Amino acid sequence: MNAHFLFVAGAVVFGRPPTVCGTATVRDPMLQAGNEVAEEPTSEELLQRRWPMPFRATVLPSGSISDASAPGLPVLHRPRFHQRASLSEEPAKIKSDEEPRRSFCEPGNGWAMDFEDEFSGDQLDTSTWAPIMSSGKMSHVAPVDGLNVTACRRAECRADNIEVSRGALRLRSDRSDTNHLEFSTGAVTTKGHRAWSDNEPYRLCVSAKLPAGGSNKGLWPAIWMLPENGVSEQCLDEGEVDILEMINGDGKAYSTYHFLSSWPEKSCGDFDTYHKSVAHAEQPAAWGSSFHEYAIERTSDRIDFVLDGQVVRTVTTDRSKGRVLSHSPFYLIINTAIGGSWPGDPDHSTSMPVEHAIDYVRVVRQTSKNKSEKASFARRQQRREAHQTE
């Protein structure tokens, strides 16, 4: 959410910052030389928009929302398959004409469960998650900023807009009762609690149903990751991984990798000079009424973006383009920002309240057996290629 990208035949352009407990990057669409684009922009107008104004805020103290389960009590887990079904007042049911979709983070076949939150209780687990808080008032403009800016934008991020119920994490966005052009929203992050490094390959999966219904003008739901490096609130050193973004309910699930081509030779290089991005967009069916699984697989030499188990984009180190993948741990942010230079501001037509529902977050790690098998396969491939060139 820090850096935004637009898709234009053969190149990607973005620029926008994220928001967390602390500071992070802000994202908005920008046309820049060197960016790779995978799709047409949603409109010519987006190419002309610049960065939004960020605002300052505070973070809710850890522990303000209690842990979801008592120590020592057994936890019941739902089957680890992805259900293409709508979430209502009752537990989601699979439609008769749809088959269960296996999660990309299913344990087995060389992968072991590292972390999972099935949101089966009625409280947010504060050992993993922290609510992002903001005042909803922007005070300055910056391409990269704190999570209180990038995850919220025009809206006030509030703990009251975060709920765990009916088997899901629910982030509610709404307008003020007294002023229809003032908004509140919900956002959470694992920053300071949990982050994942690539010392062992891992997959991270989020099953989400995005805000929908009527006009979605100004809505910006996102699932994204930033490096736990101490400067992700100041610059894009070590990159930003946008697993999923959608603006204005346009039906496009954007997957984007933002980076500064100046890193690692230079720390926090000038954004306008060095910012680049690689992006892709897909159009999942029934994105607002069914759950889809948005995921990444991260190794020491690549990041795969995955939608419903299918790899849609791969990013690797490419020094010719100034792209060097980081090995730092990355933390997770899930939010619905309102406003910003990419989607534009909401207006009286924007449907409220709306909900960003998360069925689960799962992380699996590659086991040593699977790694050795892949390494052996890679060596055999190298030997074949070497033999073919002789």
For each residue, the residues with C-beta under 8 A, 3 or more apart:
1: 16 17 18 19 24 25 26 27 150 151 220 222 224 242 245 333 335 337
2: 16 17 18 24 25 26 27 143 144 145 150 226 232 236 240 258
3: 14 15 16 17 25 26 27 143 144 236 240 242 256 258 275 277
4: 14 15 16 27 28 29 30 245 256 341 342
5: 12 13 14 15 29 35 37 242 254 256 258 277 278 279
6: 12 13 14 29 30 31 37 41 46 47 279
7: 11 12 13 37 38 39 40 41 254 279 280 281
8: 11 12 13 31 37 39 40 41 47
9: 37 40
10: 36 37
11: 7 8 35 36 37
12: 5 6 7 8 35 36 37 38 256 277 278 279 280
13: 5 6 7 8 29 30 31 32 35 37 41 47 277
14: 3 4 5 6 27 28 29 30 35 256 258 277 279 342
15: 3 4 5 27 28 29 30 32 51 143 258 271 275 277
16: 1 2 3 4 25 26 27 28 29 51 52 150 340 341 342
17: 1 2 3 24 25 26 27 28 51 54 142 143 144 145 149 150
18: 1 2 24 25 26 27 147 150 151 222 224 226 240 333 335
19: 1 24 26 132 134 145 146 147 148 149 150 151 152 153 157 187 333 335 337
20: 23 24 132 146 147 148 150 151 189 191 226 233 331 333
21: 59 60 130 131 132 133 147 148 189 191 192
22: 59 146 147 148 191 192 233
23: 20 145 146 147 148 149 232 233 234
24: 1 2 17 18 19 20 144 145 146 147 149 150 151 226 232 233 333
25: 1 2 3 16 17 18 143 144 145 150 226 232 233 235 236 240 258
26: 1 2 3 16 17 18 19 51 52 54 142 143 144 145 149 150 340
27: 1 2 3 4 14 15 16 17 18 150 240 242 245 258 340 342
28: 4 14 15 16 17 49 50 51 52 143 340 341 342
29: 4 5 6 13 14 15 16 41 46 47 49 341 342
30: 4 6 13 14 15 50 51 275
31: 6 8 13 35 47
32: 13 15 35 272 275 276 277
33:
34: 261 276 321 322
35: 5 11 12 13 14 31 32 276 277 278 279
36: 10 11 12 276 277 278 279 321
37: 5 6 7 8 9 10 11 12 13 279
38: 7 12 278 279 280 281 313
39: 7 8 252 279 280 281
40: 7 8 9
41: 6 7 8 13 29 44 46 47
42: 46 247 248 250 252
43: 46
44: 41 47 48
45: 48 49
46: 6 29 41 42 43 49 342
47: 6 8 13 29 31 41 44
48: 44 45
49: 28 29 45 46 341 342 344
50: 28 30 341
51: 15 16 17 26 28 30 141 142 143 341
52: 16 26 28 138 141 153 154 339 340 341 342
53: 138 139 140 141
54: 17 26 138 139 140 141 142 145 146 149 150
55: 134 135 136 137 138 139 148 149 152
56: 134 135 137 139 146 148 149
57: 133 134 135 136 146 148 149 152 157
58: 133 134 148
59: 21 22 130 131 132 133 148
60: 21 64 65 130 131 133 159
61: 64
62: 126 130 192 193
63: 66 126
64: 60 61 126 131 159
65: 60 123 124 126 129 131 159 162
66: 63 123 126
67: 70 123 125 126 127
68: 119 120 121 122 123 124 125 164
69: 73 75 121 125
70: 67 73
71:
72:
73: 69 70
74:
75: 69 118 120
76: 120
77: 80 116 118 120
78: 118 120 167 360
79: 100
80: 77 102 103 105 106 107 362
81: 100 101 102 103 106
82: 100 101 102 103 207 291 292 293 308 309
83: 92 94 100 101 207 291 359
84: 94 95 98 101 286 290 291 292
85: 92 93 94 95 98 290 291
86: 92 209 286 289 290
87: 92 166 167 168 209 291 357 359
88: 92
89: 166
90: 93 166
91: 166 167
92: 83 85 86 87 88 167 291 359
93: 85 90
94: 83 84 85 98 99 100
95: 84 85 98
96:
97:
98: 84 85 94 95
99: 94
100: 79 81 82 83 94
101: 81 82 83 84 293 308 309
102: 80 81 82 106 309
103: 80 81 82 106 205 207 293 309 362
104: 203 205 293 295 297 306 308 309
105: 80 111 113 116 203 204 205 295 362 363 364
106: 80 81 102 103 109 111 364
107: 80 111 112 113 364
108: 111
109: 106 370
110: 366 367 369 370 371 373
111: 105 106 107 108 203 364 365 366 367 370
112: 107 364 365 367
113: 105 107 116 362 363 364
114: 196 202 363 364 365
115: 128 194 361 362 363
116: 77 105 113 360 361 362 363
117: 125 128 129 169 360 361 362
118: 75 77 78 167 359 360
119: 68 164 167 168 169 358 359 360
120: 68 75 76 77 78 167
121: 68 69 125 164
122: 68 164 165
123: 65 66 67 68 164
124: 65 68 129 131 162 164 169 188
125: 67 68 69 117 121 128 129
126: 62 63 64 65 66 67 129 130 193
127: 67 193
128: 115 117 125 190 193 194
129: 65 117 124 125 126 188 189 190 193
130: 21 59 60 62 126 188 189 190 191 192 193
131: 21 59 60 64 65 124 157 159 162 186 187 188
132: 19 20 21 59 147 148 151 152 157 187 188 189 333 335
133: 21 57 58 59 60 148 157 158 159
134: 19 55 56 57 58 148 149 151 152 155 156 157
135: 55 56 57 156
136: 55 57 152 154 155 156 157 182 183 184
137: 55 56
138: 52 53 54 55 141 149 153 154
139: 53 54 55 56
140: 53 54
141: 51 52 53 54 138
142: 17 26 51 54 145 149
143: 2 3 15 17 25 26 28 51 271 272 275
144: 2 3 17 24 25 26 232 233 234 235 236 271
145: 2 17 19 23 24 25 26 54 142 149 150 233
146: 19 20 22 23 24 54 56 57 149 150 233
147: 18 19 20 21 22 23 24 132 150 151 187 189 191 233 333
148: 19 20 21 22 23 55 56 57 58 59 132 133 134 151 152 157
149: 17 19 23 24 26 54 55 56 57 134 138 142 145 146 152 153
150: 1 2 16 17 18 19 20 24 25 26 27 54 145 146 147 153 337
151: 1 18 19 20 24 132 134 147 148 157 187 189 222 333 335 337
152: 19 55 57 132 134 136 148 149 155 156 157 185 187 335 337 338
153: 19 52 138 149 150 220 337 338 339 340
154: 52 136 138 183 218 338 339 340 345 346
155: 134 136 152 173 183 184 185 337 338 339
156: 134 135 136 152 182 183 184 185
157: 19 57 131 132 133 134 136 148 151 152 161 184 185 186 187 335
158: 133 161 162 184 185 186
159: 60 64 65 131 133 162 186
160: 184
161: 157 158 171 172 173 174 184 185 186
162: 65 124 131 158 159 169 170 171 172 186 187 188
163: 169 170 172 186
164: 68 119 121 122 123 124 168 169 170
165: 122 168 170
166: 87 89 90 91
167: 78 87 91 92 118 119 120 359
168: 87 119 164 165 357 358 359
169: 117 119 124 162 163 164 188 334 357 358
170: 162 163 164 165 186 355 356 357 358
171: 161 162 185 186 187 188 334 335 336 355 356 357 358
172: 161 162 163 185 186 353 354 355 356
173: 155 161 183 184 185 186 211 219 336 338 352 353 354 355 356
174: 161 183 184 185 352 353 354
175: 179 180 181 182 183 184 350 352 353
176: 179 180 182 183 184
177:
178: 182
179: 175 176 182
180: 175 176 348
181: 175 346 347 348
182: 136 156 175 176 178 179
183: 136 154 155 156 173 174 175 176 338 339 346 352
184: 136 155 156 157 158 160 161 173 174 175 176
185: 152 155 156 157 158 161 171 172 173 174 335 336 337 338
186: 131 157 158 159 161 162 163 170 171 172 173 335 336 356
187: 19 131 132 147 151 152 157 162 171 333 334 335 336 337
188: 124 129 130 131 132 162 169 171 333 334 335
189: 20 21 129 130 132 147 151 331 332 333 334
190: 128 129 130 193 194 195 331 332 333
191: 20 21 22 130 147 195 226 228 331 333
192: 21 22 62 130 331
193: 62 126 127 128 129 130 190 331
194: 115 128 190 331 332
195: 190 191 228 329 330 331
196: 114 202 204 298 329 330 331 363
197: 200 327 328 329 330
198: 201 202 298 299 300 325 327
199: 300 327
200: 197 365 366 371
201: 198 297 298 299 300 365 366 371
202: 114 196 198 297 298 363 364 365 366
203: 104 105 111 295 296 297 298 306 363 364
204: 105 196 225 243 295 296 298 332 361 362 363
205: 103 104 105 293 294 295 306 360 361 362 363
206: 223 243 244 293 294 295 332 334 358 360 361
207: 82 83 103 291 292 293 294 358 359 360
208: 221 223 244 291 292 293 294 334 356 357 358 359
209: 86 87 287 288 289 290 291 292 355 356 357 359
210: 221 246 249 287 288 356
211: 173 216 219 221 249 288 336 354 355 356
212: 216 249 287 288 289 354
213: 216 288 351 354
214: 349 350 351
215: 249 349 350 351
216: 211 212 213 219 248 249 350 351 354
217: 248 249 343 344 346 347 349 350
218: 154 248 338 339 343 344 345 346 347 350
219: 173 211 216 246 247 248 249 336 338 343 346 350 354
220: 1 153 245 246 247 336 337 338 339 340 342 343
221: 208 210 211 244 245 246 335 336 337 356
222: 1 18 151 242 244 245 246 333 334 335 336 337
223: 206 208 242 243 244 245 294 332 333 334
224: 1 18 240 241 242 243 244 245 332 333
225: 204 240 241 243 296 330 331 332 333
226: 2 18 20 24 25 191 232 240 241 330 331 333
227: 232 237 238 239 326 328 329 330
228: 191 195 232 328 329 330 331
229: 232 237 238 326 328
230:
231: 234 235 237 267 268
232: 2 23 24 25 144 226 227 228 229 235 236 237 238 240
233: 20 22 23 24 25 144 145 146 147
234: 23 144 231 268
235: 25 144 231 232 260 267 268 269 271
236: 2 3 25 144 232 239 240 258 259 260 263 271 275
237: 227 229 231 232 260 263 264 267 268
238: 227 229 232 259 263 326 328
239: 227 236 257 258 259 325 326
240: 2 3 18 25 27 224 225 226 232 236 257 258 259
241: 224 225 226 257 296 298 303 330
242: 1 3 5 27 222 223 224 245 254 255 256 257 258
243: 204 206 223 224 225 255 294 295 296 305
244: 206 208 221 222 223 224 253 254 255 294
245: 1 4 27 220 221 222 223 224 242 253 254 256
246: 210 219 220 221 222 249 250 251 252 253 254 287
247: 42 219 220 250 254 342 343
248: 42 216 217 218 219 343 344
249: 210 211 212 215 216 217 219 246 288
250: 42 246 247
251: 246 283 284 287
252: 39 42 246 281 282 283
253: 244 245 246 281 282 283 284 287 292 294 307
254: 5 7 242 244 245 246 247 279 280 281
255: 242 243 244 279 280 281 282 294 305 307 312 313
256: 3 4 5 12 14 242 245 277 278 279 280
257: 239 240 241 242 277 278 279 303 305 315
258: 2 3 5 14 15 25 27 236 239 240 242 275 276 277
259: 236 238 239 240 263 275 276 277 322 323 324
260: 235 236 237 263 268 269 271 274 275 276 322
261: 34 269 274 276 321 322 323
262: 265 266 269 270 273 274 322
263: 236 237 238 259 260 266 267 269 274 324
264: 237 267 324
265: 262
266: 262 263 269 274
267: 231 235 237 263 264
268: 231 234 235 237 260
269: 235 260 261 262 263 266 273 274
270: 262 273 274
271: 15 143 144 235 236 260 274 275
272: 32 143 275
273: 262 269 270
274: 260 261 262 263 266 269 270 271 322
275: 3 15 30 32 143 236 258 259 260 271 272
276: 32 34 35 36 258 259 260 261 321 322 323
277: 3 5 12 13 14 15 32 35 36 256 257 258 259
278: 5 12 35 36 38 256 257 313 315 323
279: 5 6 7 12 14 35 36 37 38 39 254 255 256 257 313
280: 7 12 38 39 254 255 256 305 312 313
281: 7 38 39 252 253 254 255
282: 252 253 255 307 312
283: 251 252 253 287
284: 251 253 287 292 307 308
285: 290
286: 84 86 289 290
287: 209 210 212 246 251 253 283 284 290 292
288: 209 210 211 212 213 249
289: 86 209 212 286
290: 84 85 86 209 285 286 287
291: 82 83 84 85 87 92 207 208 209 357 359
292: 82 84 207 208 209 253 284 287 307 308
293: 82 101 103 104 205 206 207 208 306 307 308 309
294: 205 206 207 208 223 243 244 253 255 306 307
295: 104 105 203 204 205 206 243 305 306 307 309
296: 203 204 225 241 243 303 304 305 306
297: 104 201 202 203 303 304 306 311
298: 196 198 201 202 203 204 241 302 303 304 330
299: 198 201 302 303
300: 198 199 201 325 327
301: 316 317 325
302: 298 299 314 315 316 325
303: 241 257 296 297 298 299 314 315 316 325
304: 296 297 298 311 313 314
305: 243 255 257 280 295 296 311 312 313 314 315
306: 104 203 205 293 294 295 296 297 309 310 311 312
307: 253 255 282 284 292 293 294 295 310 312
308: 82 101 104 284 292 293
309: 82 101 102 103 104 293 295 306
310: 306 307
311: 297 304 305 306 314
312: 255 280 282 305 306 307
313: 38 255 278 279 280 304 305
314: 302 303 304 305 311
315: 257 278 302 303 305 323 325
316: 301 302 303 323 325
317: 301 323 324 325
318: 321 323
319: 322 323 324
320:
321: 34 36 261 276 318
322: 34 259 260 261 262 274 276 319
323: 259 261 276 278 315 316 317 318 319
324: 259 263 264 317 319
325: 198 239 300 301 302 303 315 316 317
326: 227 229 238 239 330
327: 197 198 199 300
328: 197 227 228 229 238
329: 195 196 197 227 228
330: 195 196 197 225 226 227 228 241 298 326
331: 20 189 190 191 192 193 194 195 196 225 226 228
332: 189 190 194 204 206 223 224 225 361
333: 1 18 19 20 24 132 147 151 187 188 189 190 191 222 223 224 225 226
334: 169 171 187 188 189 206 208 222 223 356 358 361
335: 1 18 19 132 151 152 157 171 185 186 187 188 221 222 356
336: 171 173 185 186 187 211 219 220 221 222 354 356
337: 1 19 150 151 152 153 155 185 187 220 221 222 340
338: 152 153 154 155 173 183 185 218 219 220 346
339: 52 153 154 155 183 218 220 343 344 345 346
340: 16 26 27 28 52 153 154 220 337 343 344
341: 4 16 28 29 49 50 51 52 344
342: 4 14 16 27 28 29 46 49 52 220 247
343: 217 218 219 220 247 248 339 340
344: 49 217 218 248 339 340 341
345: 154 218 339
346: 154 181 183 217 218 219 338 339 350
347: 181 217 218 350
348: 180 181
349: 214 215 217
350: 175 214 215 216 217 218 219 346 347
351: 213 214 215 216 354
352: 173 174 175 183
353: 172 173 174 175
354: 172 173 174 211 212 213 216 219 336 351
355: 170 171 172 173 209 211
356: 170 171 172 173 186 208 209 210 211 221 334 335 336
357: 87 168 169 170 171 208 209 291
358: 119 168 169 170 171 206 207 208 334 361
359: 83 87 92 118 119 167 168 207 208 209 291
360: 78 116 117 118 119 205 206 207
361: 115 116 117 204 205 206 332 334 358
362: 80 103 105 113 115 116 117 204 205
363: 105 113 114 115 116 196 202 203 204 205
364: 105 106 107 111 112 113 114 202 203
365: 111 112 114 200 201 202
366: 110 111 200 201 202 370 371
367: 110 111 112 370 371
368: 371 372
369: 110 372 373
370: 109 110 111 366 367 373 374
371: 110 200 201 366 367 368 374 375
372: 368 369 375 376
373: 110 369 370 376 377
374: 370 371 377 378
375: 371 372 378 379
376: 372 373 379 380
377: 373 374 380 381
378: 374 375 381 382
379: 375 376 382 383
380: 376 377 383 384
381: 377 378 384 385
382: 378 379 385 386
383: 379 380 386 387
384: 380 381 387 388
385: 381 382 388 389
386: 382 383 389 390
387: 383 384 390
388: 384 385
389: 385 386
390: 386 387
